[in-house]
Amino acid sequence: MNIKTKLILGIGMLAGMIILLVTLSVVNLQILTATEPDSPAAMPGLERALLWISITGSICILTGLVLLYWLPRSISKPIKELKEGILEIADHNYEKRLNMDKNEEFREVADSFNRMAERLTEYRASTLSDILSAKKFIEAIVNSIDDPVIGLNMDRQILFINEEALNVLNLKRENVIRKSAEELALKNDLLRRLIRELVTPSEQKEPLKIYADNKESYFKASYVPIINTEAEKDEPRKLGDVILLKNITEFKELDSAKTTFISTISHELKTPIALIQGYAEGLKEGVNDDPESRDFYCDVIMDEAGKMNRMVKNLMTLNQLEFGNDKVEFERFNLTELIGGVLQSMDILSQQKDVKLIFREENPVYVWGDEFKIEQVVRNYVSNAYNHVNEEKIIEVKILREDGLAKVTVFNTGKPIPEEDVPRIWDKFFKVDKAHTREYGGNGIGLSIVKAIMESMHQQYGVKNYDNGVEFWFTLDVR
């Protein structure tokens, strides 16, 4: 029922009751007028007329009161519901709906309100989803950066930080997001240095030396301002700063390796060059005129020149292997035959040093690899064994078969390698016993070549200490 119908109905009822009241009054008045005053029926008629007029009047008043209460309430109630619904929407409760099917005037308003609420719900869902998706995307980008990244707003609060930065700073994410970096810096030396450099930049920026993940690392800090290029006149252009720590440990190590290489190669060349120069000057000045002395001087010069030549060749071989310039030629070959040939060619060393050489493998073992390079590996291992064999003077070479692999081991009796030196024996120019290495003319490159060859073929290699000696090994695929 609409408001118009309600008003017509209410006014009609009131009008009808008034007409009824007036009609009763007129009828009763005519009856009283027709009755003589002294008549016994006059008083009862008067009382009856007053009774009906009172009843009809009371009904009219009661109806008027009911209409007075019902009509305004029927109009104000939907308005109140609409107001409450609008307030719910204002409080972001987009699930609020109105039901005014019984009220024709407000039914359309309620339907419009409900459509608006549905649209707002859809918009919030899509907008929130987009915001969350964008947030997750940005977080994924930040966390995918290998270098530490820290984002700050203009109040120096940390807006975002990746896992690398948390590891370097030794902090937890829940303790830093939306927290003041300056307050956190009070208890964190590295963060304090970064914030100080951000506030008051220095002219010379030294690399940061940081101990993280159980190792020493070097980082170069970069400070990038966050600029809003689409800012309006009344909006700030700068929104904050991003601190990026570039890991330069590898470059530092390369620089250190270059310095060490130059120093080592200079030291390695210094002795033979000095000897060659000294003996050449002796020959020129005729220090000893007898043929034996001259031959000795020439032998020393030739021997030292040969050592330098071998070292240069080894360096060239190592350089080609490390930089991938030396192509690996894979082929199937008999490993037993290869090792036997190497040992036979070095048999003279066994006689000279009184070494017992053991190699019992007789059956052919076919493997997959670069035959020429594997021969270099075997020769380096066996030469190394001859140069360090001691005590019982036993060298034993074995071929073991393990899970589709052929494992070659070269064992020699003697002193074990100090455990702290084991990881470094594969480095260029590293010598466990420099004096002993100098005696047999070694230059500390042989095992580096072994490492480069085996890694170029993606095979395993290593060393194992025993109480009475040392064992070097490598593996190849059996074919």
Sine and cosine of phi, psi and omega as CSV:
sin_phi,cos_phi,sin_psi,cos_psi,sin_omega,cos_omega
0.00,0.00,0.79,-0.61,-0.02,-1.00
-1.00,0.08,0.10,-0.99,-0.08,-1.00
-0.92,0.40,-0.63,0.78,-0.01,-1.00
-0.87,0.50,-0.71,0.71,0.01,-1.00
-0.89,0.45,-0.66,0.75,0.02,-1.00
-0.88,0.48,-0.68,0.73,0.00,-1.00
-0.90,0.43,-0.71,0.71,0.01,-1.00
-0.88,0.48,-0.69,0.72,0.00,-1.00
-0.89,0.46,-0.70,0.71,-0.02,-1.00
-0.91,0.42,-0.72,0.69,0.00,-1.00
-0.91,0.42,-0.62,0.78,0.02,-1.00
-0.89,0.46,-0.68,0.73,0.00,-1.00
-0.90,0.44,-0.70,0.71,0.02,-1.00
-0.89,0.45,-0.70,0.71,0.00,-1.00
-0.88,0.47,-0.68,0.73,0.01,-1.00
-0.88,0.48,-0.70,0.72,-0.01,-1.00
-0.90,0.43,-0.64,0.77,0.02,-1.00
-0.91,0.42,-0.70,0.71,0.04,-1.00
-0.87,0.50,-0.67,0.74,0.02,-1.00
-0.89,0.46,-0.66,0.75,0.00,-1.00
-0.90,0.44,-0.70,0.72,0.00,-1.00
-0.91,0.42,-0.67,0.75,-0.02,-1.00
-0.88,0.47,-0.71,0.70,0.02,-1.00
-0.88,0.48,-0.65,0.76,-0.01,-1.00
-0.91,0.42,-0.69,0.73,-0.02,-1.00
-0.91,0.41,-0.69,0.73,-0.02,-1.00
-0.89,0.45,-0.72,0.70,0.00,-1.00
-0.91,0.41,-0.55,0.83,0.03,-1.00
-0.92,0.39,-0.67,0.75,0.03,-1.00
-0.90,0.43,-0.62,0.79,0.01,-1.00
-0.91,0.42,-0.66,0.75,-0.02,-1.00
-0.92,0.38,-0.60,0.80,-0.02,-1.00
-0.92,0.38,-0.59,0.81,-0.02,-1.00
-0.97,0.25,-0.30,0.95,-0.03,-1.00
-0.99,-0.11,0.71,-0.71,0.00,-1.00
-0.94,0.33,0.53,-0.85,-0.08,-1.00
-0.89,0.45,-0.57,0.82,-0.07,-1.00
-1.00,0.07,0.01,1.00,-0.06,-1.00
-0.95,0.30,0.63,-0.78,0.02,-1.00
-0.88,0.48,-0.39,0.92,-0.02,-1.00
-1.00,0.08,-0.13,0.99,-0.07,-1.00
-0.92,0.39,-0.72,0.70,-0.07,-1.00
-0.92,0.38,-0.76,0.65,0.06,-1.00
-0.85,0.52,-0.60,0.80,0.03,-1.00
-0.90,0.43,-0.63,0.78,0.02,-1.00
-0.91,0.42,-0.67,0.74,0.00,-1.00
-0.91,0.42,-0.64,0.76,0.03,-1.00
-0.90,0.45,-0.65,0.76,-0.01,-1.00
-0.90,0.44,-0.69,0.72,0.01,-1.00
-0.90,0.43,-0.59,0.81,0.02,-1.00
-0.89,0.45,-0.75,0.66,-0.01,-1.00
-0.90,0.43,-0.63,0.77,0.03,-1.00
-0.90,0.43,-0.64,0.77,0.01,-1.00
-0.91,0.42,-0.70,0.71,0.01,-1.00
-0.89,0.46,-0.75,0.67,-0.02,-1.00
-0.89,0.45,-0.64,0.77,0.03,-1.00
-0.90,0.44,-0.67,0.75,0.03,-1.00
-0.89,0.46,-0.68,0.73,0.02,-1.00
-0.88,0.48,-0.65,0.76,0.02,-1.00
-0.89,0.46,-0.69,0.72,0.00,-1.00
-0.90,0.43,-0.71,0.70,-0.01,-1.00
-0.88,0.47,-0.69,0.72,0.04,-1.00
-0.88,0.47,-0.65,0.76,0.02,-1.00
-0.89,0.45,-0.66,0.75,0.03,-1.00
-0.91,0.42,-0.68,0.73,0.03,-1.00
-0.87,0.49,-0.72,0.70,0.02,-1.00
-0.90,0.43,-0.61,0.79,0.00,-1.00
-0.90,0.44,-0.56,0.83,0.02,-1.00
-0.99,0.13,-0.67,0.74,-0.14,-0.99
-0.96,0.27,-0.70,0.71,-0.07,-1.00
-0.89,0.46,-0.79,0.61,0.01,-1.00
-0.88,0.47,-0.62,0.79,-0.03,-1.00
-0.92,0.39,-0.62,0.78,0.01,-1.00
-0.91,0.41,-0.40,0.92,0.04,-1.00
-1.00,0.01,-0.63,0.78,-0.09,-1.00
-0.98,0.21,-0.50,0.87,-0.05,-1.00
-0.86,0.51,-0.78,0.62,0.03,-1.00
-0.90,0.44,-0.54,0.84,0.05,-1.00
-0.91,0.41,-0.64,0.76,0.04,-1.00
-0.90,0.43,-0.68,0.73,0.03,-1.00
-0.88,0.47,-0.65,0.76,0.02,-1.00
-0.90,0.43,-0.66,0.75,0.03,-1.00
-0.88,0.47,-0.72,0.70,0.02,-1.00
-0.88,0.47,-0.64,0.77,0.03,-1.00
-0.89,0.46,-0.66,0.75,0.01,-1.00
-0.90,0.44,-0.65,0.76,0.03,-1.00
-0.90,0.43,-0.61,0.79,0.06,-1.00
-0.89,0.46,-0.68,0.73,0.04,-1.00
-0.89,0.45,-0.64,0.77,0.03,-1.00
-0.88,0.47,-0.49,0.87,0.03,-1.00
-1.00,0.01,0.29,0.96,0.06,-1.00
0.92,0.39,0.38,0.93,0.13,-0.99
-1.00,-0.03,0.99,0.11,-0.09,-1.00
-0.98,0.17,0.03,1.00,0.04,-1.00
-1.00,0.06,-0.11,0.99,-0.03,-1.00
-0.92,0.40,0.72,-0.70,0.04,-1.00
-0.72,-0.69,0.50,-0.87,0.02,-1.00
-0.94,-0.35,0.63,-0.78,0.04,-1.00
-0.83,-0.56,0.97,-0.23,-0.01,-1.00
-0.77,-0.63,0.72,0.69,-0.03,-1.00
-0.91,0.42,-0.44,0.90,-0.04,-1.00
-1.00,0.09,-0.09,1.00,-0.05,-1.00
-0.88,-0.48,0.96,-0.29,-0.12,-0.99
-0.90,0.43,-0.66,0.75,-0.05,-1.00
-0.90,0.43,-0.63,0.78,-0.08,-1.00
-1.00,-0.07,-0.08,1.00,0.01,-1.00
-0.89,0.46,-0.71,0.71,0.00,-1.00
-0.92,0.40,-0.62,0.79,0.05,-1.00
-0.89,0.46,-0.69,0.72,0.01,-1.00
-0.90,0.44,-0.67,0.74,0.03,-1.00
-0.88,0.47,-0.67,0.74,0.03,-1.00
-0.90,0.43,-0.66,0.75,0.04,-1.00
-0.87,0.49,-0.71,0.70,-0.02,-1.00
-0.90,0.44,-0.64,0.77,0.04,-1.00
-0.90,0.44,-0.66,0.75,0.04,-1.00
-0.87,0.49,-0.70,0.72,0.00,-1.00
-0.89,0.46,-0.63,0.77,0.03,-1.00
-0.90,0.43,-0.68,0.73,0.03,-1.00
-0.88,0.47,-0.68,0.73,0.01,-1.00
-0.90,0.43,-0.61,0.79,0.05,-1.00
-0.89,0.45,-0.72,0.69,0.03,-1.00
-0.89,0.45,-0.67,0.74,-0.02,-1.00
-0.90,0.43,-0.69,0.72,0.00,-1.00
-0.89,0.45,-0.67,0.74,0.00,-1.00
-0.88,0.47,-0.73,0.69,-0.02,-1.00
-0.94,0.35,-0.68,0.74,-0.01,-1.00
-0.92,0.40,-0.71,0.71,0.02,-1.00
-0.89,0.45,-0.65,0.76,0.03,-1.00
-0.89,0.45,-0.67,0.74,0.02,-1.00
-0.90,0.44,-0.67,0.74,-0.01,-1.00
-0.90,0.43,-0.72,0.70,0.01,-1.00
-0.90,0.44,-0.65,0.76,0.02,-1.00
-0.90,0.44,-0.70,0.72,0.02,-1.00
-0.90,0.43,-0.64,0.77,0.01,-1.00
-0.89,0.45,-0.72,0.69,0.02,-1.00
-0.90,0.43,-0.60,0.80,0.01,-1.00
-0.90,0.44,-0.70,0.71,0.01,-1.00
-0.91,0.42,-0.67,0.74,0.03,-1.00
-0.88,0.47,-0.63,0.78,0.01,-1.00
-0.91,0.42,-0.65,0.76,0.02,-1.00
-0.89,0.45,-0.73,0.68,-0.03,-1.00
-0.88,0.47,-0.69,0.73,-0.04,-1.00
-0.96,0.28,-0.35,0.94,0.02,-1.00
-0.99,0.17,-0.21,0.98,0.04,-1.00
-0.96,0.28,0.80,-0.60,-0.06,-1.00
-0.94,0.33,-0.44,0.90,-0.02,-1.00
-1.00,-0.03,0.48,-0.88,0.02,-1.00
-0.88,0.48,0.72,-0.70,0.00,-1.00
-0.73,-0.68,0.73,-0.68,0.03,-1.00
-0.75,-0.66,0.78,-0.62,0.03,-1.00
-0.94,-0.34,0.77,-0.64,-0.03,-1.00
-0.84,-0.54,0.55,-0.83,0.15,-0.99
-1.00,-0.01,-0.12,-0.99,-0.07,-1.00
-0.93,0.37,-0.35,0.94,0.05,-1.00
-1.00,0.01,0.17,0.99,-0.02,-1.00
0.90,0.45,0.49,0.87,0.12,-0.99
-1.00,0.00,0.61,-0.79,-0.02,-1.00
-0.98,0.19,0.91,-0.42,0.00,-1.00
-1.00,0.03,-0.65,0.76,0.03,-1.00
-0.50,-0.87,0.43,-0.90,-0.01,-1.00
-0.38,-0.92,0.69,-0.72,-0.02,-1.00
-1.00,-0.05,0.13,-0.99,-0.08,-1.00
-0.89,0.45,-0.58,0.81,0.01,-1.00
-0.87,0.48,-0.69,0.72,0.01,-1.00
-0.91,0.41,-0.64,0.77,0.03,-1.00
-0.89,0.46,-0.64,0.77,0.03,-1.00
-0.91,0.41,-0.69,0.73,-0.03,-1.00
-0.92,0.40,-0.66,0.75,-0.03,-1.00
-0.99,0.11,-0.17,0.99,-0.02,-1.00
0.85,0.52,0.75,0.66,-0.01,-1.00
-0.82,-0.57,0.25,-0.97,0.07,-1.00
-0.94,-0.34,0.59,-0.81,-0.09,-1.00
-0.84,0.54,-0.70,0.72,-0.06,-1.00
-0.91,0.41,-0.27,0.96,-0.02,-1.00
-0.99,-0.12,-0.01,1.00,-0.09,-1.00
-0.84,-0.55,-0.52,0.85,-0.07,-1.00
-0.89,0.46,0.77,-0.64,-0.01,-1.00
0.90,0.43,0.29,0.96,0.08,-1.00
-0.98,-0.21,0.44,-0.90,-0.01,-1.00
-0.94,0.34,0.84,-0.55,0.01,-1.00
-0.91,0.42,-0.55,0.83,0.00,-1.00
-0.92,0.40,-0.60,0.80,0.05,-1.00
-0.95,0.32,-0.66,0.75,0.05,-1.00
-0.90,0.44,-0.52,0.85,-0.03,-1.00
-0.92,0.39,-0.34,0.94,0.00,-1.00
-0.90,0.44,-0.45,0.89,-0.02,-1.00
-0.91,-0.42,0.19,0.98,-0.03,-1.00
-0.68,-0.73,0.94,-0.35,-0.10,-1.00
-0.89,0.46,-0.69,0.72,-0.04,-1.00
-0.90,0.43,-0.72,0.70,0.02,-1.00
-0.90,0.44,-0.57,0.82,0.03,-1.00
-0.90,0.44,-0.65,0.76,0.04,-1.00
-0.90,0.43,-0.64,0.76,-0.01,-1.00
-0.92,0.39,-0.69,0.73,0.00,-1.00
-0.93,0.37,-0.63,0.77,0.02,-1.00
-0.89,0.46,-0.65,0.76,0.02,-1.00
-0.93,0.37,-0.54,0.84,0.04,-1.00
-0.93,0.36,-0.65,0.76,-0.04,-1.00
-0.97,0.24,-0.73,0.69,-0.02,-1.00
-0.79,-0.61,1.00,0.08,-0.04,-1.00
-0.88,0.48,0.65,-0.76,0.06,-1.00
-0.99,-0.13,0.35,-0.94,-0.04,-1.00
-0.95,0.31,-0.68,0.73,-0.01,-1.00
-0.97,-0.26,0.88,-0.47,-0.03,-1.00
-0.98,-0.20,0.97,-0.25,0.02,-1.00
-0.99,0.16,0.56,-0.83,0.06,-1.00
-0.87,0.50,0.57,-0.82,0.02,-1.00
-1.00,0.05,0.80,-0.59,0.03,-1.00
-1.00,-0.09,0.91,-0.41,-0.12,-0.99
-0.81,-0.59,0.68,-0.73,0.09,-1.00
-0.98,-0.20,0.95,-0.30,-0.03,-1.00
-0.59,-0.81,0.48,-0.88,-0.01,-1.00
0.81,0.59,0.64,0.77,0.05,-1.00
0.87,0.49,0.47,0.89,0.07,-1.00
-0.48,-0.88,0.33,-0.94,-0.01,-1.00
-1.00,-0.02,0.79,-0.62,-0.03,-1.00
-0.76,-0.65,0.37,-0.93,0.03,-1.00
-0.87,-0.49,0.69,-0.72,-0.02,-1.00
-0.75,-0.66,0.57,-0.82,0.11,-0.99
-0.93,-0.37,0.85,-0.53,-0.07,-1.00
-1.00,0.06,0.71,-0.70,0.10,-0.99
-0.83,-0.56,0.63,-0.77,-0.03,-1.00
-0.88,-0.48,0.90,-0.44,-0.08,-1.00
-0.91,-0.42,0.89,-0.46,0.04,-1.00
-0.95,0.31,0.61,-0.79,0.06,-1.00
-1.00,-0.05,0.93,-0.37,-0.09,-1.00
-0.94,-0.35,0.76,-0.65,0.09,-1.00
-1.00,-0.03,0.98,-0.18,-0.08,-1.00
-0.95,0.31,-0.29,0.96,-0.02,-1.00
-0.97,-0.24,0.35,0.94,-0.03,-1.00
-0.93,0.37,0.63,-0.77,0.08,-1.00
-0.97,0.24,0.07,-1.00,-0.05,-1.00
-0.88,0.48,-0.62,0.78,-0.05,-1.00
-1.00,-0.03,0.13,0.99,0.01,-1.00
-0.95,-0.31,0.59,-0.80,0.02,-1.00
-0.94,0.34,0.63,-0.77,0.01,-1.00
-0.99,0.16,-0.64,0.77,-0.02,-1.00
-1.00,0.02,0.79,-0.61,-0.04,-1.00
-0.97,-0.25,-0.30,0.95,-0.02,-1.00
0.30,-0.95,-0.39,-0.92,-0.03,-1.00
-0.61,-0.79,0.47,-0.88,0.12,-0.99
-0.89,-0.46,0.79,-0.61,0.06,-1.00
-0.98,-0.20,0.86,-0.51,-0.01,-1.00
-0.89,-0.45,0.82,-0.57,0.03,-1.00
-0.97,-0.25,0.94,-0.33,-0.01,-1.00
-1.00,0.05,0.84,-0.54,-0.01,-1.00
-0.97,0.25,0.93,-0.37,-0.02,-1.00
-0.93,-0.36,0.35,0.94,-0.03,-1.00
-0.86,0.51,-0.68,0.74,-0.02,-1.00
-0.87,0.49,-0.68,0.74,0.01,-1.00
-0.92,0.39,-0.61,0.80,0.05,-1.00
-0.89,0.45,-0.68,0.73,0.00,-1.00
-0.91,0.41,-0.64,0.77,0.04,-1.00
-0.89,0.45,-0.66,0.75,0.03,-1.00
-0.90,0.44,-0.67,0.74,0.03,-1.00
-0.92,0.40,-0.64,0.77,0.02,-1.00
-0.91,0.42,-0.61,0.79,0.03,-1.00
-0.90,0.44,-0.70,0.72,0.02,-1.00
-0.89,0.46,-0.69,0.72,0.01,-1.00
-0.90,0.43,-0.65,0.76,0.00,-1.00
-0.88,0.47,-0.73,0.68,0.00,-1.00
-0.89,0.46,-0.67,0.74,0.00,-1.00
-0.90,0.43,-0.68,0.73,-0.05,-1.00
-0.93,0.36,-0.73,0.69,-0.03,-1.00
-0.90,0.43,-0.57,0.82,0.06,-1.00
-0.90,0.44,-0.67,0.74,0.01,-1.00
-0.92,0.39,-0.66,0.75,-0.01,-1.00
-0.90,0.43,-0.59,0.81,-0.03,-1.00
-0.99,0.10,-0.38,0.92,-0.08,-1.00
-0.87,0.49,-0.73,0.68,-0.05,-1.00
-0.90,0.43,-0.81,0.59,0.00,-1.00
-0.89,0.46,-0.59,0.81,0.02,-1.00
-0.91,0.42,-0.66,0.75,0.02,-1.00
-0.89,0.45,-0.67,0.74,0.02,-1.00
-0.90,0.44,-0.73,0.68,0.00,-1.00
-0.86,0.51,-0.71,0.70,-0.01,-1.00
-0.89,0.46,-0.69,0.72,-0.03,-1.00
-0.90,0.44,-0.75,0.66,-0.03,-1.00
-0.94,0.34,-0.54,0.84,0.06,-1.00
-0.91,0.41,-0.65,0.76,0.05,-1.00
-0.91,0.42,-0.62,0.79,0.04,-1.00
-0.88,0.47,-0.67,0.74,0.04,-1.00
-0.89,0.45,-0.68,0.73,-0.04,-1.00
-0.90,0.43,-0.65,0.76,-0.05,-1.00
-1.00,0.09,-0.06,1.00,0.05,-1.00
0.91,0.42,0.73,0.69,-0.01,-1.00
-0.86,0.50,-0.69,0.72,0.08,-1.00
-0.79,-0.61,0.82,-0.58,-0.05,-1.00
-1.00,-0.01,-0.21,0.98,-0.07,-1.00
-0.96,0.28,0.53,-0.85,-0.05,-1.00
-0.84,0.54,-0.61,0.79,-0.04,-1.00
-0.89,0.45,-0.67,0.75,0.00,-1.00
-0.92,0.40,-0.66,0.75,0.02,-1.00
-0.90,0.43,-0.66,0.75,0.04,-1.00
-0.89,0.45,-0.63,0.77,0.02,-1.00
-0.90,0.44,-0.69,0.73,0.01,-1.00
-0.88,0.48,-0.69,0.73,0.00,-1.00
-0.91,0.41,-0.62,0.78,0.02,-1.00
-0.89,0.45,-0.67,0.74,0.02,-1.00
-0.89,0.46,-0.71,0.71,0.01,-1.00
-0.88,0.48,-0.71,0.70,0.00,-1.00
-0.91,0.41,-0.63,0.78,-0.01,-1.00
-0.91,0.42,-0.71,0.70,0.00,-1.00
-0.93,0.37,-0.60,0.80,0.05,-1.00
-0.91,0.41,-0.60,0.80,0.05,-1.00
-0.91,0.42,-0.63,0.77,0.05,-1.00
-0.89,0.46,-0.70,0.72,0.02,-1.00
-0.90,0.43,-0.62,0.79,0.00,-1.00
-0.90,0.43,-0.68,0.73,0.03,-1.00
-0.90,0.43,-0.65,0.76,-0.01,-1.00
-0.90,0.43,-0.68,0.73,0.02,-1.00
-0.90,0.44,-0.68,0.73,0.02,-1.00
-0.89,0.46,-0.68,0.73,0.03,-1.00
-0.89,0.46,-0.64,0.77,0.02,-1.00
-0.90,0.44,-0.65,0.76,0.03,-1.00
-0.91,0.42,-0.67,0.74,0.03,-1.00
-0.88,0.47,-0.72,0.70,0.00,-1.00
-0.89,0.46,-0.65,0.76,0.01,-1.00
-0.89,0.45,-0.68,0.73,0.02,-1.00
-0.90,0.43,-0.62,0.78,0.00,-1.00
-0.93,0.36,-0.69,0.72,-0.06,-1.00
-0.93,0.36,-0.54,0.84,-0.04,-1.00
-0.99,-0.16,0.15,0.99,0.11,-0.99
0.95,0.31,0.31,0.95,0.00,-1.00
-0.99,0.11,-0.27,0.96,-0.01,-1.00
-0.99,-0.17,0.95,-0.32,-0.09,-1.00
-0.94,0.33,0.69,-0.73,0.03,-1.00
-1.00,0.03,0.83,-0.56,-0.01,-1.00
-0.97,-0.25,0.99,-0.17,-0.02,-1.00
-0.98,0.19,0.68,-0.73,0.05,-1.00
-0.37,-0.93,0.27,-0.96,0.03,-1.00
-1.00,-0.05,0.79,-0.61,-0.02,-1.00
-0.55,-0.84,0.25,-0.97,-0.03,-1.00
-1.00,0.04,0.95,-0.30,-0.04,-1.00
-0.92,0.39,-0.60,0.80,0.01,-1.00
-0.87,0.49,-0.70,0.71,0.00,-1.00
-0.91,0.41,-0.65,0.76,-0.01,-1.00
-0.89,0.46,-0.75,0.67,-0.02,-1.00
-0.90,0.43,-0.66,0.75,0.03,-1.00
-0.86,0.51,-0.65,0.76,0.01,-1.00
-0.91,0.41,-0.66,0.75,0.02,-1.00
-0.90,0.45,-0.72,0.69,-0.03,-1.00
-0.91,0.42,-0.60,0.80,0.01,-1.00
-0.91,0.41,-0.64,0.77,-0.01,-1.00
-0.93,0.36,-0.35,0.94,-0.04,-1.00
-0.96,-0.28,0.23,0.97,-0.04,-1.00
-0.88,0.47,-0.48,0.88,-0.01,-1.00
-0.87,0.49,-0.54,0.84,0.02,-1.00
-0.92,0.39,-0.58,0.81,0.04,-1.00
-0.88,0.47,-0.64,0.77,0.00,-1.00
-0.94,0.34,-0.66,0.75,-0.04,-1.00
-0.93,0.37,-0.62,0.79,-0.08,-1.00
-0.98,-0.20,0.07,1.00,0.02,-1.00
0.83,0.56,0.78,0.63,-0.04,-1.00
-0.97,-0.24,0.66,-0.75,0.09,-1.00
-1.00,-0.02,0.94,-0.35,-0.03,-1.00
-0.99,-0.16,0.81,-0.59,-0.05,-1.00
-0.87,-0.49,0.83,-0.56,0.13,-0.99
-0.50,-0.86,0.97,-0.23,-0.17,-0.99
-0.99,-0.14,-0.13,0.99,-0.05,-1.00
-0.93,0.37,0.81,-0.59,0.02,-1.00
-0.88,-0.48,-0.48,0.88,-0.02,-1.00
-0.97,0.26,0.61,-0.80,0.02,-1.00
-0.92,0.38,0.67,-0.74,0.06,-1.00
-0.84,-0.54,0.94,-0.33,-0.05,-1.00
-1.00,-0.03,0.78,-0.63,-0.05,-1.00
-0.77,-0.63,0.14,-0.99,-0.03,-1.00
-0.90,-0.44,0.86,-0.51,0.00,-1.00
0.10,-0.99,-0.12,-0.99,0.05,-1.00
-1.00,0.00,0.95,-0.30,-0.12,-0.99
-0.86,0.50,-0.68,0.74,-0.03,-1.00
-0.90,0.44,-0.69,0.72,-0.04,-1.00
-0.95,0.30,-0.59,0.81,0.05,-1.00
-0.90,0.43,-0.57,0.82,0.08,-1.00
-0.89,0.46,-0.62,0.79,0.06,-1.00
-0.89,0.46,-0.66,0.76,0.01,-1.00
-0.89,0.45,-0.76,0.65,-0.01,-1.00
-0.87,0.49,-0.70,0.72,-0.01,-1.00
-0.89,0.45,-0.64,0.77,0.03,-1.00
-0.91,0.42,-0.70,0.72,0.02,-1.00
-0.88,0.47,-0.73,0.68,-0.05,-1.00
-0.93,0.37,-0.66,0.75,0.05,-1.00
-0.87,0.49,-0.67,0.74,0.02,-1.00
-0.88,0.47,-0.64,0.77,0.03,-1.00
-0.90,0.43,-0.69,0.73,0.04,-1.00
-0.88,0.47,-0.61,0.79,-0.06,-1.00
-0.96,0.27,-0.35,0.94,-0.06,-1.00
-0.87,-0.49,0.01,1.00,0.00,-1.00
-0.91,0.42,0.62,-0.79,-0.05,-1.00
-0.40,-0.92,-0.07,-1.00,0.03,-1.00
0.82,0.58,-0.97,-0.26,-0.05,-1.00
-0.96,0.28,-0.24,0.97,0.02,-1.00
0.82,0.57,0.85,0.53,0.03,-1.00
-0.86,-0.50,0.74,-0.67,0.15,-0.99
-0.86,-0.52,0.82,-0.57,-0.02,-1.00
-0.82,-0.58,0.79,-0.61,0.02,-1.00
-0.93,-0.38,0.75,-0.66,-0.02,-1.00
-0.75,-0.66,0.41,-0.91,0.19,-0.98
-0.85,-0.52,0.91,-0.42,-0.01,-1.00
-0.94,-0.34,0.60,-0.80,0.02,-1.00
-0.96,-0.27,0.85,-0.53,-0.04,-1.00
-0.65,-0.76,0.93,-0.37,0.13,-0.99
0.78,0.63,0.80,0.61,0.04,-1.00
0.97,0.23,0.18,0.98,0.01,-1.00
-0.86,-0.52,0.50,-0.87,0.15,-0.99
-0.96,-0.28,0.87,-0.49,-0.01,-1.00
-0.97,-0.26,0.88,-0.48,0.01,-1.00
-0.99,-0.13,0.81,-0.59,0.03,-1.00
-0.86,-0.51,0.64,-0.77,0.06,-1.00
-0.81,-0.59,0.94,-0.34,-0.06,-1.00
-0.94,-0.35,0.65,-0.76,0.13,-0.99
-0.71,-0.70,0.63,-0.77,0.07,-1.00
-0.96,0.29,0.44,-0.90,-0.01,-1.00
0.58,-0.81,-0.31,-0.95,-0.02,-1.00
-0.97,0.23,0.72,-0.70,0.11,-0.99
-0.92,0.40,0.35,-0.94,0.06,-1.00
-0.98,0.20,0.74,-0.68,0.07,-1.00
-0.81,0.59,0.71,-0.70,-0.09,-1.00
-0.84,0.54,-0.59,0.81,-0.02,-1.00
-0.94,0.35,-0.31,0.95,-0.01,-1.00
-1.00,-0.10,-0.22,0.98,-0.08,-1.00
-0.83,0.56,-0.73,0.68,-0.02,-1.00
-0.92,0.40,-0.32,0.95,-0.13,-0.99
-0.99,-0.14,-0.13,0.99,-0.09,-1.00
-0.92,0.39,-0.29,0.96,0.00,-1.00
-1.00,0.03,-0.08,1.00,0.01,-1.00
-0.98,0.21,0.50,-0.86,0.02,-1.00
-0.88,0.48,0.71,-0.70,0.11,-0.99
0.93,0.36,0.13,0.99,0.02,-1.00
-0.98,0.19,0.72,-0.70,-0.01,-1.00
-0.75,-0.66,0.80,-0.60,0.02,-1.00
-0.93,0.36,-0.73,0.69,0.02,-1.00
-0.82,-0.57,0.99,-0.11,-0.10,-0.99
-0.90,0.45,-0.62,0.79,-0.02,-1.00
-0.91,0.42,-0.70,0.71,0.00,-1.00
-0.92,0.38,-0.61,0.79,0.01,-1.00
-0.89,0.45,-0.63,0.78,0.01,-1.00
-0.91,0.42,-0.54,0.84,-0.03,-1.00
-0.88,0.47,-0.68,0.73,-0.04,-1.00
-0.99,-0.14,0.16,0.99,0.12,-0.99
0.98,0.18,0.37,0.93,0.03,-1.00
-0.97,0.23,0.41,-0.91,0.01,-1.00
-0.80,-0.60,0.12,0.99,0.09,-1.00
0.96,0.27,0.41,0.91,-0.03,-1.00
-0.94,-0.35,-0.36,0.93,-0.11,-0.99
-0.81,0.58,-0.76,0.65,-0.03,-1.00
-0.94,0.33,-0.47,0.88,0.09,-1.00
-0.90,0.43,-0.60,0.80,0.05,-1.00
-0.92,0.40,-0.66,0.75,0.06,-1.00
-0.84,0.54,-0.74,0.67,0.01,-1.00
-0.85,0.53,-0.74,0.67,-0.03,-1.00
-0.90,0.44,-0.65,0.76,-0.01,-1.00
-0.91,0.42,-0.76,0.66,-0.06,-1.00
-0.91,0.40,-0.60,0.80,0.03,-1.00
-0.95,0.32,-0.52,0.85,0.05,-1.00
-0.92,0.39,-0.42,0.91,0.04,-1.00
-0.98,-0.20,0.10,0.99,0.04,-1.00
0.83,0.55,0.71,0.70,0.02,-1.00
-0.87,-0.49,0.29,-0.96,-0.05,-1.00
-1.00,0.03,0.45,-0.90,0.06,-1.00
-0.43,-0.90,0.27,-0.96,0.01,-1.00
0.10,-0.99,-0.15,-0.99,-0.03,-1.00
-0.60,-0.80,0.53,-0.85,0.01,-1.00
-0.67,-0.74,0.77,-0.64,0.02,-1.00
-1.00,0.06,0.62,-0.79,0.17,-0.98
-0.83,-0.56,0.25,-0.97,-0.01,-1.00
-0.88,0.47,-0.52,0.85,-0.09,-1.00
-0.93,-0.36,0.20,0.98,0.01,-1.00
0.18,-0.98,-0.30,-0.95,-0.09,-1.00
-0.71,-0.71,0.61,-0.79,0.03,-1.00
-0.82,-0.58,0.84,-0.55,0.13,-0.99
-0.98,-0.19,0.54,-0.84,-0.05,-1.00
-0.53,-0.85,0.30,-0.95,0.16,-0.99
-0.42,-0.91,0.28,-0.96,-0.04,-1.00
-0.82,-0.57,0.44,-0.90,0.10,-1.00
-0.64,-0.77,0.43,-0.90,0.05,-1.00
-0.96,0.26,0.72,-0.70,0.03,-1.00
-0.99,0.13,0.74,-0.68,0.03,-1.00
-0.77,-0.64,0.00,0.00,0.00,0.00
